[in-house]
Amino acid sequence: MSESSFKSAGVQARVINQTGPTSIKPAGLPAGVIGTSVKGPAYIPVTVATAQDFVVDFGAPTDAKANGPLASIEWLRNSQALTFLRVLGAGDGQ
């Protein structure tokens, strides 16, 4: 928060800037991606606006087999809206 004081001819005005940083909201028509991820809510569609938001919510792609997160990151390079639906894998079958 910044503060400035201006004084002139017996008049005192005080200006306080309270705007703060704003977050980017999803804009446009989102792409829909379904896949597995490291973390995040399962079977609930989540719309994000940036690749950073995606990584915070679902984690970074861990390997080349993580097609959903890789596609999401690449889509968000050129767009500001993506809806991701995390599904749980079948495991290792043991």
All heavy atoms as an XYZ file, in Angstrom:
672
protein
N       0.856     -1.158      0.000
C       0.000      0.000      0.000
C       0.904      1.222      0.000
O       1.750      1.366      0.858
C      -0.891     -0.048      1.243
C      -1.822      1.111      1.334
S      -2.885      1.207      2.798
C      -3.095     -0.386      3.363
N       0.752      2.102     -0.954
C       1.552      3.319     -0.994
C       0.720      4.487     -0.486
O      -0.502      4.496     -0.580
C       2.040      3.591     -2.415
O       0.947      3.849     -3.248
N       1.410      5.468      0.055
C       0.722      6.624      0.609
C       1.437      7.877      0.152
O       2.654      7.955      0.178
C       0.734      6.529      2.144
C      -0.016      7.630      2.824
C      -0.051      7.428      4.332
O      -0.170      6.293      4.791
O       0.055      8.435      5.024
N       0.678      8.887     -0.294
C       1.239     10.163     -0.728
C       0.488     11.285     -0.040
O      -0.721     11.210      0.155
C       1.103     10.327     -2.245
O       1.779      9.293     -2.906
N       1.199     12.325      0.332
C       0.566     13.498      0.923
C       0.925     14.712      0.080
O       2.075     14.925     -0.269
C       1.048     13.720      2.359
O       0.657     12.648      3.175
N      -0.095     15.521     -0.265
C       0.098     16.740     -1.031
C      -0.346     17.908     -0.165
O      -1.438     17.884      0.382
C      -0.733     16.709     -2.321
C      -0.394     15.547     -3.217
C      -1.181     14.408     -3.234
C       0.726     15.593     -4.029
C      -0.870     13.340     -4.049
C       1.034     14.528     -4.854
C       0.247     13.408     -4.860
N       0.496     18.943     -0.066
C       0.154     20.107      0.751
C       0.285     21.352     -0.118
O       1.270     21.548     -0.801
C       1.080     20.209      1.951
C       0.952     19.018      2.890
C       1.899     19.129      4.054
C       1.776     17.891      4.913
N       2.717     17.875      6.007
N      -0.761     22.193     -0.067
C      -0.734     23.406     -0.858
C      -1.701     24.418     -0.265
O      -2.883     24.121     -0.090
C      -1.111     23.108     -2.303
O      -1.172     24.307     -3.050
N      -1.238     25.601      0.053
C      -2.057     26.742      0.498
C      -3.067     26.370      1.587
O      -4.234     26.683      1.512
C      -2.771     27.373     -0.689
N      -2.603     25.661      2.595
C      -3.487     25.320      3.700
C      -4.438     24.167      3.428
O      -5.269     23.838      4.262
N      -4.339     23.543      2.251
C      -5.209     22.412      1.920
C      -4.366     21.146      1.987
O      -3.279     21.083      1.420
C      -5.815     22.568      0.510
C      -6.639     21.351      0.136
C      -6.641     23.832      0.442
N      -4.902     20.163      2.661
C      -4.166     18.918      2.764
C      -5.047     17.783      2.231
O      -6.165     17.588      2.688
C      -3.792     18.638      4.209
C      -2.973     17.394      4.374
C      -2.509     17.199      5.813
O      -2.640     18.067      6.641
N      -1.957     16.038      6.087
N      -4.531     17.066      1.238
C      -5.240     15.915      0.674
C      -4.345     14.697      0.821
O      -3.134     14.767      0.612
C      -5.560     16.155     -0.795
N      -4.949     13.620      1.192
C      -4.189     12.394      1.392
C      -4.720     11.320      0.446
O      -5.914     11.041      0.435
C      -4.358     11.956      2.833
C      -3.411     10.938      3.270
C      -3.481     10.821      4.769
N      -2.922      9.542      5.163
C      -2.901      9.092      6.365
N      -3.444      9.809      7.322
N      -2.377      7.950      6.632
N      -3.821     10.719     -0.344
C      -4.202      9.715     -1.326
C      -3.594      8.380     -0.903
O      -2.399      8.277     -0.669
C      -3.699     10.098     -2.736
C      -4.043      9.019     -3.739
C      -4.257     11.436     -3.148
N      -4.450      7.350     -0.804
C      -3.979      6.010     -0.459
C      -4.400      5.074     -1.585
O      -5.580      4.923     -1.879
C      -4.566      5.533      0.881
C      -4.139      6.474      2.004
C      -4.122      4.110      1.165
C      -4.795      6.170      3.327
N      -3.434      4.439     -2.218
C      -3.690      3.506     -3.310
C      -3.963      2.123     -2.736
O      -3.105      1.510     -2.121
C      -2.494      3.468     -4.256
C      -2.737      2.589     -5.447
O      -3.791      1.994     -5.588
N      -1.743      2.508     -6.314
N      -5.186      1.612     -2.932
C      -5.549      0.304     -2.403
C      -5.955     -0.669     -3.512
O      -6.698     -1.620     -3.262
C      -6.697      0.436     -1.408
C      -6.338      1.238     -0.183
C      -7.502      1.342      0.778
O      -8.655      1.231      0.398
N      -7.180      1.574      2.030
N      -5.491     -0.444     -4.722
C      -5.914     -1.288     -5.825
C      -5.361     -2.706     -5.712
O      -6.086     -3.659     -5.899
C      -5.508     -0.683     -7.173
O      -4.103     -0.472     -7.180
C      -6.241      0.612     -7.413
N      -4.076     -2.873     -5.425
C      -3.482     -4.190     -5.277
C      -3.441     -4.961     -6.584
O      -4.001     -4.557     -7.589
N      -2.787     -6.116     -6.569
C      -2.719     -6.930     -7.787
C      -4.061     -7.597     -8.071
O      -4.807     -7.935     -7.157
C      -1.651     -7.974     -7.461
C      -1.639     -8.052     -5.979
C      -2.029     -6.686     -5.482
N      -4.351     -7.762     -9.338
C      -5.589     -8.432     -9.731
C      -5.244     -9.769    -10.378
O      -4.204     -9.925    -11.000
C      -6.401     -7.577    -10.726
O      -5.596     -7.349    -11.879
C      -6.800     -6.249    -10.113
N      -6.112    -10.736    -10.216
C      -5.864    -12.035    -10.821
C      -6.475    -12.092    -12.222
O      -7.436    -11.396    -12.517
C      -6.461    -13.146     -9.963
O      -7.862    -12.988     -9.887
N      -5.903    -12.931    -13.057
C      -6.412    -13.104    -14.409
C      -7.571    -14.094    -14.344
O      -7.447    -15.168    -13.759
C      -5.309    -13.621    -15.343
C      -4.173    -12.608    -15.416
C      -5.858    -13.918    -16.720
C      -2.977    -13.100    -16.180
N      -8.674    -13.735    -14.931
C      -9.844    -14.607    -14.950
C      -9.948    -15.262    -16.322
O      -9.510    -14.711    -17.317
C     -11.093    -13.803    -14.639
C     -11.006    -13.142    -13.276
C     -12.328    -12.655    -12.816
C     -12.144    -11.843    -11.586
N     -12.590    -12.319    -10.398
N     -10.524    -16.459    -16.376
C     -10.686    -17.115    -17.673
C     -11.501    -16.259    -18.634
O     -12.511    -15.675    -18.256
C     -11.431    -18.401    -17.332
C     -11.118    -18.652    -15.904
C     -10.976    -17.303    -15.281
N     -11.026    -16.163    -19.881
C     -11.707    -15.367    -20.902
C     -11.820    -16.189    -22.175
O     -10.900    -16.899    -22.558
C     -10.928    -14.081    -21.171
N     -12.951    -16.088    -22.821
C     -13.152    -16.808    -24.067
C     -13.758    -18.176    -23.841
O     -14.131    -18.554    -22.741
N     -13.826    -18.925    -24.903
C     -14.394    -20.269    -24.867
C     -13.317    -21.247    -24.415
O     -12.286    -21.385    -25.065
C     -14.905    -20.646    -26.254
C     -15.670    -21.941    -26.365
C     -16.963    -21.842    -25.550
C     -16.006    -22.227    -27.800
N     -13.521    -21.951    -23.282
C     -12.472    -22.844    -22.799
C     -12.429    -24.161    -23.560
O     -13.441    -24.652    -24.032
C     -12.857    -23.080    -21.341
C     -14.335    -22.910    -21.305
C     -14.646    -21.867    -22.358
N     -11.243    -24.709    -23.673
C     -11.086    -26.063    -24.190
C     -11.372    -27.021    -23.046
O     -11.188    -26.685    -21.886
C      -9.673    -26.274    -24.702
N     -11.826    -28.201    -23.358
C     -12.066    -29.207    -22.337
C     -11.055    -30.329    -22.470
O     -10.879    -30.891    -23.543
N     -10.370    -30.647    -21.380
C      -9.375    -31.712    -21.374
C      -9.710    -32.666    -20.228
O     -10.002    -32.237    -19.122
C      -7.944    -31.153    -21.195
C      -6.918    -32.271    -21.127
C      -7.599    -30.189    -22.310
N      -9.676    -33.960    -20.514
C      -9.910    -34.979    -19.504
C      -8.644    -35.814    -19.396
O      -8.106    -36.272    -20.405
C     -11.097    -35.886    -19.887
C     -12.365    -35.052    -20.011
C     -11.270    -37.008    -18.878
C     -13.544    -35.807    -20.571
N      -8.145    -36.006    -18.168
C      -6.940    -36.802    -17.999
C      -6.575    -36.981    -16.547
O      -7.264    -36.501    -15.644
N      -5.482    -37.683    -16.328
C      -4.982    -37.892    -14.973
C      -4.004    -36.781    -14.625
O      -3.429    -36.134    -15.507
C      -4.266    -39.243    -14.860
O      -3.183    -39.265    -15.785
C      -5.217    -40.389    -15.140
N      -3.813    -36.539    -13.337
C      -2.842    -35.553    -12.876
C      -2.327    -35.969    -11.508
O      -2.847    -36.900    -10.883
C      -3.461    -34.154    -12.829
O      -4.459    -34.090    -11.843
N      -1.319    -35.263    -11.038
C      -0.686    -35.591     -9.772
C      -1.601    -35.304     -8.589
O      -1.660    -36.067     -7.631
C       0.635    -34.794     -9.622
C       1.292    -35.058     -8.294
C       1.570    -35.116    -10.762
N      -2.324    -34.195     -8.638
C      -3.190    -33.797     -7.535
C      -4.389    -33.043     -8.089
O      -4.505    -32.844     -9.287
C      -2.429    -32.921     -6.539
C      -1.937    -31.596     -7.134
C      -1.236    -30.772     -6.100
C      -0.866    -29.407     -6.693
N      -0.296    -28.524     -5.694
N      -5.263    -32.628     -7.211
C      -6.419    -31.838     -7.612
C      -7.721    -32.586     -7.406
O      -7.725    -33.790     -7.141
N      -8.839    -31.885     -7.517
C     -10.134    -32.522     -7.313
C     -10.461    -33.494     -8.446
O     -10.275    -33.179     -9.616
C     -11.113    -31.351     -7.278
C     -10.431    -30.256     -8.013
C      -8.964    -30.449     -7.794
N     -10.951    -34.676     -8.089
C     -11.281    -35.697     -9.078
C     -12.744    -35.595     -9.471
O     -13.607    -35.363     -8.622
C     -10.978    -37.078     -8.526
N     -13.017    -35.760    -10.753
C     -14.362    -35.784    -11.323
C     -15.122    -34.472    -11.123
O     -16.343    -34.457    -11.144
C     -15.169    -36.962    -10.765
C     -14.477    -38.271    -11.009
C     -13.902    -38.968     -9.963
C     -14.372    -38.791    -12.291
C     -13.250    -40.177    -10.182
C     -13.720    -39.990    -12.520
C     -13.161    -40.670    -11.459
O     -12.503    -41.859    -11.686
N     -14.409    -33.376    -10.929
C     -15.005    -32.047    -10.824
C     -14.332    -31.157    -11.860
O     -13.120    -30.943    -11.789
C     -14.815    -31.436     -9.419
C     -15.469    -32.332     -8.368
C     -15.359    -30.030     -9.349
C     -15.170    -31.939     -6.946
N     -15.080    -30.629    -12.846
C     -14.444    -29.765    -13.839
C     -13.992    -28.441    -13.214
O     -14.763    -27.800    -12.503
C     -15.530    -29.535    -14.887
C     -16.791    -30.043    -14.302
C     -16.479    -30.866    -13.112
N     -12.749    -28.082    -13.468
C     -12.163    -26.848    -12.937
C     -11.677    -26.016    -14.114
O     -10.929    -26.506    -14.960
C     -10.997    -27.150    -11.973
C     -10.346    -25.868    -11.494
C     -11.470    -27.988    -10.804
N     -12.087    -24.751    -14.174
C     -11.661    -23.848    -15.237
C     -10.541    -22.955    -14.725
O     -10.665    -22.341    -13.667
C     -12.841    -22.988    -15.735
O     -13.883    -23.866    -16.175
C     -12.425    -22.092    -16.882
N      -9.440    -22.908    -15.475
C      -8.286    -22.085    -15.118
C      -7.964    -21.137    -16.270
O      -8.380    -21.358    -17.405
C      -7.052    -22.952    -14.780
C      -7.289    -23.771    -13.525
C      -6.678    -23.849    -15.930
N      -7.197    -20.091    -15.964
C      -6.882    -19.082    -16.974
C      -5.430    -19.127    -17.431
O      -5.124    -18.713    -18.542
C      -7.200    -17.686    -16.435
N      -4.519    -19.591    -16.582
C      -3.100    -19.591    -16.938
C      -2.479    -20.947    -16.633
O      -3.013    -21.737    -15.849
C      -2.317    -18.513    -16.160
O      -2.359    -18.837    -14.758
C      -2.882    -17.129    -16.390
N      -1.317    -21.202    -17.233
C      -0.596    -22.444    -16.972
C      -0.155    -22.502    -15.515
O      -0.129    -23.570    -14.909
C       0.602    -22.558    -17.906
N       0.176    -21.360    -14.945
C       0.568    -21.317    -13.533
C      -0.596    -21.740    -12.636
O      -0.403    -22.490    -11.683
C       1.055    -19.929    -13.170
C       1.528    -19.804    -11.738
C       2.012    -18.410    -11.405
O       1.919    -17.497    -12.214
N       2.519    -18.241    -10.213
N      -1.807    -21.286    -12.943
C      -2.984    -21.710    -12.182
C      -3.187    -23.215    -12.303
O      -3.546    -23.887    -11.332
C      -4.243    -20.996    -12.676
C      -4.238    -19.505    -12.390
O      -3.463    -19.067    -11.518
O      -5.022    -18.787    -13.040
N      -2.956    -23.758    -13.496
C      -3.109    -25.195    -13.710
C      -2.125    -25.977    -12.846
O      -2.485    -26.957    -12.196
C      -2.916    -25.550    -15.181
C      -3.087    -27.010    -15.449
C      -4.345    -27.541    -15.664
C      -2.000    -27.864    -15.457
C      -4.523    -28.898    -15.884
C      -2.161    -29.215    -15.689
C      -3.428    -29.734    -15.900
N      -0.868    -25.542    -12.821
C       0.148    -26.239    -12.039
C      -0.168    -26.160    -10.546
O       0.018    -27.130     -9.812
C       1.554    -25.677    -12.358
C       2.603    -26.222    -11.395
C       1.938    -26.007    -13.793
N      -0.678    -25.030    -10.084
C      -1.047    -24.901     -8.675
C      -2.183    -25.859     -8.328
O      -2.159    -26.509     -7.281
C      -1.437    -23.440     -8.348
C      -2.114    -23.339     -6.994
C      -0.219    -22.541     -8.403
N      -3.177    -25.967     -9.196
C      -4.346    -26.805     -8.913
C      -4.089    -28.294     -9.135
O      -4.555    -29.129     -8.363
C      -5.533    -26.374     -9.776
C      -6.102    -25.032     -9.361
O      -5.775    -24.560     -8.256
O      -6.877    -24.462    -10.150
N      -3.372    -28.653    -10.215
C      -3.256    -30.049    -10.607
C      -1.830    -30.593    -10.611
O      -1.638    -31.778    -10.839
C      -3.875    -30.256    -11.997
C      -5.342    -29.986    -12.026
C      -5.842    -28.806    -12.556
C      -6.239    -30.897    -11.498
C      -7.197    -28.544    -12.575
C      -7.598    -30.653    -11.501
C      -8.078    -29.465    -12.043
N      -0.844    -29.769    -10.415
C       0.541    -30.215    -10.422
C       1.141    -30.185    -11.819
O       0.434    -30.183    -12.819
N       2.447    -30.182    -11.876
C       3.168    -30.147    -13.156
C       3.164    -31.530    -13.790
O       3.098    -32.536    -13.088
C       4.597    -29.678    -12.931
N       3.223    -31.595    -15.114
C       3.318    -32.901    -15.778
C       4.590    -33.621    -15.314
O       5.674    -33.054    -15.325
C       3.402    -32.557    -17.260
C       2.914    -31.155    -17.374
C       3.176    -30.501    -16.061
N       4.445    -34.868    -14.889
C       5.586    -35.591    -14.326
C       6.342    -36.418    -15.356
O       7.533    -36.625    -15.225
C       5.116    -36.514    -13.197
O       4.089    -37.365    -13.704
C       4.572    -35.714    -12.035
N       5.666    -36.915    -16.373
C       6.336    -37.729    -17.388
C       5.652    -37.549    -18.733
O       4.660    -36.850    -18.861
C       6.362    -39.204    -16.988
C       4.967    -39.774    -16.761
O       3.974    -39.075    -17.014
O       4.874    -40.930    -16.326
N       6.211    -38.195    -19.738
C       5.675    -38.043    -21.098
C       4.338    -38.749    -21.285
O       3.645    -38.508    -22.256
C       6.680    -38.574    -22.110
N       3.944    -39.613    -20.352
C       2.668    -40.304    -20.456
C       1.507    -39.471    -19.916
O       0.359    -39.867    -20.048
C       2.726    -41.635    -19.711
C       3.687    -42.616    -20.347
C       3.697    -43.920    -19.602
C       4.683    -44.882    -20.221
N       4.720    -46.153    -19.499
N       1.801    -38.341    -19.304
C       0.761    -37.470    -18.750
C       0.234    -36.560    -19.859
O       0.546    -35.374    -19.915
C       1.308    -36.649    -17.588
N      -0.568    -37.124    -20.751
C      -1.044    -36.366    -21.912
C      -1.985    -35.232    -21.531
O      -1.961    -34.186    -22.161
C      -1.732    -37.304    -22.897
C      -0.774    -38.288    -23.509
O       0.407    -37.992    -23.632
N      -1.260    -39.456    -23.860
N      -2.837    -35.414    -20.540
C      -3.783    -34.374    -20.137
C      -3.097    -33.108    -19.663
O      -3.354    -32.016    -20.179
N      -2.194    -33.205    -18.683
C      -1.481    -32.002    -18.245
C      -0.614    -31.373    -19.327
O      -0.542    -30.145    -19.431
C      -0.636    -32.497    -17.072
C      -1.402    -33.647    -16.528
C      -1.995    -34.313    -17.743
N       0.035    -32.185    -20.165
C       0.847    -31.616    -21.249
C      -0.011    -30.847    -22.243
O       0.335    -29.731    -22.663
C       1.616    -32.723    -21.971
C       2.808    -33.312    -21.229
C       3.369    -34.507    -21.983
C       3.872    -32.268    -21.031
N      -1.150    -31.421    -22.624
C      -2.048    -30.741    -23.554
C      -2.591    -29.455    -22.936
O      -2.735    -28.439    -23.625
C      -3.196    -31.667    -23.940
N      -2.875    -29.499    -21.642
C      -3.407    -28.314    -20.961
C      -2.401    -27.173    -20.938
O      -2.744    -26.027    -21.232
C      -3.810    -28.681    -19.526
O      -4.787    -29.685    -19.531
N      -1.164    -27.497    -20.594
C      -0.110    -26.469    -20.548
C       0.092    -25.859    -21.936
O       0.202    -24.644    -22.091
C       1.203    -27.067    -20.005
C       1.033    -27.568    -18.575
C       2.337    -26.059    -20.101
C       0.791    -26.533    -17.534
N       0.126    -26.698    -22.958
C       0.328    -26.192    -24.319
C      -0.862    -25.347    -24.778
O      -0.682    -24.333    -25.455
C       0.568    -27.345    -25.289
C       1.907    -28.026    -25.094
C       3.076    -27.077    -25.257
O       3.074    -26.260    -26.201
O       4.000    -27.148    -24.436
N      -2.073    -25.739    -24.438
C      -3.250    -24.953    -24.814
C      -3.201    -23.579    -24.151
O      -3.500    -22.565    -24.771
C      -4.537    -25.677    -24.425
C      -5.751    -24.851    -24.650
C      -6.399    -24.072    -23.735
C      -6.457    -24.664    -25.884
N      -7.465    -23.439    -24.317
C      -7.519    -23.784    -25.636
C      -6.290    -25.166    -27.169
C      -8.411    -23.401    -26.629
C      -7.182    -24.779    -28.143
C      -8.227    -23.906    -27.871
N      -2.802    -23.536    -22.884
C      -2.784    -22.273    -22.143
C      -1.652    -21.342    -22.577
O      -1.617    -20.191    -22.156
C      -2.713    -22.554    -20.645
C      -4.000    -23.140    -20.072
C      -3.782    -23.631    -18.655
C      -5.124    -22.119    -20.115
N      -0.747    -21.808    -23.418
C       0.276    -20.905    -23.974
C      -0.358    -19.844    -24.877
O       0.159    -18.747    -25.007
C       1.296    -21.678    -24.789
C       2.281    -22.416    -23.984
C       3.252    -23.114    -24.892
N       4.460    -23.430    -24.158
C       5.588    -23.754    -24.721
N       5.674    -23.814    -26.032
N       6.619    -24.032    -23.992
N      -1.462    -20.190    -25.541
C      -2.080    -19.299    -26.518
C      -3.515    -18.919    -26.171
O      -4.180    -18.278    -26.972
C      -2.066    -19.958    -27.898
C      -0.666    -20.229    -28.376
O       0.189    -19.362    -28.310
N      -0.409    -21.437    -28.821
N      -4.006    -19.339    -25.035
C      -5.393    -19.083    -24.674
C      -5.476    -18.722    -23.195
O      -4.518    -18.905    -22.447
C      -6.234    -20.329    -24.961
O      -7.569    -20.101    -24.612
N      -6.637    -18.213    -22.779
C      -6.820    -17.843    -21.379
C      -7.980    -18.590    -20.744
O      -8.557    -18.106    -19.775
C      -7.057    -16.339    -21.241
C      -5.829    -15.512    -21.445
C      -6.075    -14.064    -21.098
O      -7.199    -13.616    -21.001
N      -5.016    -13.319    -20.916
N      -8.328    -19.757    -21.241
C      -9.410    -20.525    -20.632
C      -9.245    -22.003    -20.949
O      -9.029    -22.384    -22.096
C     -10.758    -20.033    -21.128
N      -9.327    -22.829    -19.910
C      -9.243    -24.270    -20.072
C     -10.028    -24.910    -18.932
O      -9.905    -24.507    -17.787
C      -7.804    -24.753    -20.007
C      -7.674    -26.275    -20.034
C      -7.135    -26.716    -21.369
C      -6.824    -26.764    -18.920
N     -10.854    -25.889    -19.262
C     -11.557    -26.658    -18.243
C     -10.951    -28.054    -18.222
O     -10.922    -28.740    -19.239
C     -13.066    -26.732    -18.550
O     -13.588    -25.399    -18.565
C     -13.789    -27.539    -17.486
N     -10.441    -28.442    -17.045
C      -9.774    -29.732    -16.888
C     -10.599    -30.609    -15.964
O     -11.037    -30.175    -14.900
C      -8.372    -29.540    -16.310
C      -7.550    -30.802    -16.279
C      -6.982    -31.299    -17.429
C      -7.358    -31.496    -15.099
C      -6.226    -32.467    -17.407
C      -6.604    -32.653    -15.065
C      -6.035    -33.137    -16.228
N     -10.813    -31.855    -16.383
C     -11.527    -32.839    -15.571
C     -10.547    -33.954    -15.238
O     -10.099    -34.690    -16.130
C     -12.733    -33.411    -16.324
C     -13.518    -34.471    -15.569
C     -14.256    -33.839    -14.392
C     -14.496    -35.144    -16.492
N     -10.193    -34.044    -13.977
C      -9.234    -35.059    -13.546
C      -9.959    -36.369    -13.300
O     -10.973    -36.423    -12.597
C      -8.547    -34.632    -12.256
C      -7.575    -35.662    -11.743
C      -6.948    -35.223    -10.443
N      -6.023    -36.255     -9.985
C      -5.911    -36.634     -8.736
N      -6.631    -36.066     -7.795
N      -5.071    -37.573     -8.402
N      -9.443    -37.431    -13.903
C      -9.964    -38.776    -13.642
C      -8.865    -39.568    -12.928
O      -7.688    -39.260    -13.047
C     -10.389    -39.491    -14.943
C     -11.580    -38.800    -15.559
C      -9.246    -39.573    -15.932
N      -9.284    -40.565    -12.182
C      -8.320    -41.398    -11.457
C      -7.979    -42.599    -12.316
O      -8.866    -43.225    -12.904
C      -8.912    -41.818    -10.119
C      -9.325    -40.665     -9.217
C      -9.978    -41.194     -7.958
C      -8.149    -39.776     -8.882
N      -6.707    -42.918    -12.395
C      -6.273    -44.045    -13.202
C      -6.644    -45.378    -12.556
O      -7.057    -45.449    -11.401
N      -6.469    -46.439    -13.284
C      -6.794    -47.777    -12.793
C      -5.709    -48.312    -11.863
O      -5.849    -49.364    -11.286
C      -6.999    -48.722    -13.964
N      -4.612    -47.595    -11.726
C      -3.516    -48.079    -10.896
C      -2.624    -49.013    -11.679
O      -2.601    -49.024    -12.904
N      -1.875    -49.845    -10.956
C      -0.965    -50.761    -11.632
C      -1.589    -52.127    -11.873
O      -0.932    -53.038    -12.379
C       0.338    -50.894    -10.848
C       0.119    -51.412     -9.440
O      -1.042    -51.699     -9.081
O       1.105    -51.524     -8.701
N      -2.854    -52.292    -11.512
C      -3.566    -53.538    -11.794
C      -3.245    -54.664    -10.826
O      -3.641    -55.793    -11.049
N      -2.550    -54.385     -9.756
C      -2.173    -55.411     -8.774
C      -3.280    -55.614     -7.759
O      -3.822    -54.743     -7.215
C      -0.887    -55.002     -8.068
C       0.236    -54.777     -9.027
C       1.081    -56.018     -9.257
O       1.083    -56.923     -8.449
N       1.754    -56.062    -10.379
